[in-house]
Amino acid sequence: MIPLSSIVIDHKNDLASNEAFLIALELSIPSLESPIYLIRNNENITWRGITWQAFPFSIDEISETSTNEVPSIAITLANASRVMELYVTQYDAWLKENPHQPIVATIHIISTADLANTDSIRSMSFEISSFNSTAQAMVFNLTQKNLYVKRWPPNAITRKCHFKFGSVECGVNSAGKTCNKTLSDCRRHANSIRFGGYPSVGGKLEKVFS
């Protein structure tokens, strides 16, 4: 844990402070180009050079067990505008065309007395394991990473490329183009050197070298 700064210590010990300890929520959704930055507050906050949007949400206590189960937590976000539901719907559609990547939620505890400090008082990262919504709320059920159930290697060994078409790993300018993720199609784009699949796996062997 990062030691508290002297400013935060003074804030913590001040019995009549005008400053506050706030919870910031960073949602990294793979289908979006950049994370969503939310702050549980009545006004926006600028921290780490980023504007964190004031947004109503609540966080349950982290569950603890006497077994080796991974701790879990639930975050409830207001859903009256349906914006969170829209993000989840887009993510679900994105998963149908891309390798699985979880939504990651990072919770930061910060002090308004020391917003110039880019280190949070405490940060915890979780993966979203499930979610459900109503007209009033979107509930994310989070769990910390369980290394015992992580797949290795992280990408499945398949004949088709596992890179997203047009991504940095792919390297092709995808504007106005299509790709069926085969080695032949990768050659059509003169990009076979960056092919992200294993053409010799299963079925009819596709010639690897041009």
C-alpha positions in Angstrom: 0.0 0.0 0.0 1.3 3.5 -0.9 2.0 5.6 2.2 -0.4 8.5 2.8 0.9 11.9 1.9 1.3 14.5 4.6 -1.6 16.4 3.1 -3.9 13.4 3.3 -2.8 12.7 6.9 -3.6 16.2 7.9 -7.0 15.9 6.2 -7.7 12.6 8.0 -6.8 14.1 11.3 -8.7 17.4 10.8 -12.0 17.3 12.8 -13.5 20.2 10.8 -12.2 19.8 7.3 -14.1 21.1 4.2 -12.4 18.4 2.1 -13.7 14.9 1.5 -12.6 11.4 0.8 -14.3 10.2 -2.5 -14.7 7.0 -4.3 -13.7 7.1 -8.0 -14.7 4.3 -10.4 -12.8 3.5 -13.6 -14.6 1.2 -16.0 -12.5 -0.3 -18.8 -14.9 -1.7 -21.4 -13.0 -3.4 -24.3 -15.6 -2.2 -26.8 -14.9 1.5 -25.9 -11.8 3.3 -27.0 -11.2 4.8 -23.5 -12.3 4.0 -20.0 -15.3 5.6 -18.3 -14.3 7.7 -15.3 -17.0 8.2 -12.6 -16.8 9.9 -9.2 -19.4 9.4 -6.4 -19.9 13.1 -5.8 -22.3 16.0 -6.5 -19.8 17.6 -8.9 -17.1 16.6 -11.4 -13.6 16.2 -10.1 -10.3 16.6 -12.1 -7.7 14.1 -11.0 -4.7 12.6 -12.9 -5.5 15.2 -15.6 -8.9 13.5 -16.2 -12.3 14.8 -15.6 -14.2 12.3 -13.5 -17.9 12.6 -14.0 -20.2 13.0 -11.0 -22.5 9.9 -11.1 -24.6 8.1 -8.5 -23.4 4.6 -7.6 -23.0 2.5 -4.5 -20.5 -0.3 -3.6 -21.3 -3.3 -1.3 -18.8 -4.5 1.2 -16.3 -7.0 -0.1 -17.4 -10.5 0.9 -14.9 -12.7 2.8 -15.0 -16.4 3.2 -13.0 -18.9 5.3 -12.4 -21.0 2.1 -10.2 -20.2 -0.9 -13.0 -18.5 -2.8 -12.1 -15.2 -4.6 -13.6 -12.1 -2.9 -16.6 -10.6 -4.7 -18.3 -7.2 -4.7 -21.3 -5.6 -6.3 -21.5 -2.1 -7.7 -24.9 -0.5 -8.3 -25.1 2.4 -10.8 -28.0 4.6 -11.6 -29.6 3.5 -14.9 -32.4 6.1 -15.4 -30.7 7.4 -18.6 -30.0 3.8 -19.7 -26.5 4.9 -20.7 -24.8 2.1 -18.7 -27.2 -0.4 -20.3 -26.2 0.9 -23.7 -22.5 0.3 -23.0 -23.2 -3.3 -21.8 -25.3 -4.0 -25.0 -22.5 -2.7 -27.2 -20.0 -4.8 -25.3 -22.1 -7.9 -25.7 -22.2 -7.3 -29.5 -18.4 -6.7 -29.5 -17.8 -10.1 -27.8 -19.5 -11.9 -30.7 -16.7 -10.8 -33.1 -13.7 -10.6 -30.8 -11.7 -12.8 -28.3 -13.0 -12.6 -24.8 -11.8 -9.7 -22.7 -13.5 -8.9 -19.4 -14.8 -5.5 -18.3 -12.4 -4.3 -15.6 -13.6 -2.0 -12.8 -10.9 -0.2 -10.7 -12.0 1.5 -7.5 -9.9 4.4 -6.3 -10.1 6.2 -2.9 -8.9 9.8 -3.2 -8.9 12.9 -1.1 -10.0 16.3 -2.5 -7.4 17.8 -0.3 -4.6 16.3 -2.4 -5.9 16.1 -6.0 -2.5 17.0 -7.3 -1.2 13.7 -6.1 -1.7 11.1 -8.9 -1.4 8.2 -6.4 -4.7 7.1 -4.9 -5.0 6.3 -1.2 -6.1 2.8 -2.2 -6.9 1.1 -5.5 -8.5 -2.3 -6.2 -9.2 -3.9 -9.6 -11.9 -6.4 -10.3 -13.3 -8.2 -13.3 -17.1 -8.0 -14.0 -18.4 -11.6 -13.8 -22.0 -10.8 -14.5 -24.5 -7.9 -14.6 -28.2 -7.2 -14.6 -30.3 -4.1 -15.0 -33.7 -2.6 -14.2 -35.2 0.7 -15.2 -33.6 2.3 -12.1 -30.2 0.5 -11.7 -27.4 -1.4 -13.4 -25.7 -3.9 -11.1 -22.2 -5.2 -11.8 -21.1 -8.2 -9.9 -17.3 -8.1 -9.7 -14.6 -10.6 -8.7 -10.9 -10.3 -8.3 -8.8 -12.3 -10.8 -8.4 -16.0 -9.9 -5.1 -17.1 -11.3 -5.9 -20.7 -10.8 -8.6 -20.5 -13.5 -6.9 -18.3 -16.0 -6.3 -19.7 -19.4 -2.7 -20.1 -20.5 -1.8 -19.2 -23.2 -4.4 -16.4 -23.0 -5.5 -16.8 -26.7 -7.0 -20.0 -27.9 -4.9 -21.9 -30.5 -7.1 -21.8 -33.6 -6.7 -21.7 -37.3 -8.2 -18.2 -37.5 -6.5 -15.0 -36.5 -7.5 -13.8 -33.0 -6.5 -10.1 -33.6 -9.2 -7.6 -34.1 -9.2 -6.4 -37.7 -7.5 -3.0 -37.9 -6.1 -3.2 -34.3 -2.5 -2.3 -33.4 -1.7 -6.0 -33.4 -3.2 -6.5 -36.8 -1.7 -3.4 -38.4 -4.0 -3.1 -41.4 -6.0 0.0 -42.2 -9.4 -1.5 -42.1 -11.3 1.5 -43.5 -13.7 0.1 -46.2 -12.1 -3.4 -46.0 -13.2 -6.7 -44.6 -11.4 -9.7 -43.2 -12.6 -13.3 -42.5 -9.6 -13.9 -40.2 -8.0 -16.6 -42.4 -4.4 -16.7 -43.5 -5.5 -16.4 -47.2 -7.4 -13.2 -46.4 -4.4 -11.9 -44.5 -2.3 -12.5 -47.6 -4.9 -10.6 -49.6 -4.1 -7.6 -47.4 -0.3 -8.3 -47.8 -0.2 -8.7 -44.0 0.6 -12.4 -43.5 3.7 -11.7 -41.5 1.4 -10.4 -38.7 -1.2 -13.2 -38.9 -2.5 -14.1 -35.4 -3.7 -17.6 -35.9 -2.3 -21.2 -36.3 -3.1 -22.4 -39.8 -1.7 -25.9 -39.1 -4.2 -26.6 -36.3 -6.9 -29.2 -37.3 -8.7 -29.7 -40.7 -7.1 -29.3 -44.1 -3.6 -27.8 -43.8 -3.3 -24.4 -45.3 0.1 -23.7 -46.8 1.9 -21.5 -44.3 4.6 -20.0 -46.5 3.9 -17.9 -49.6 
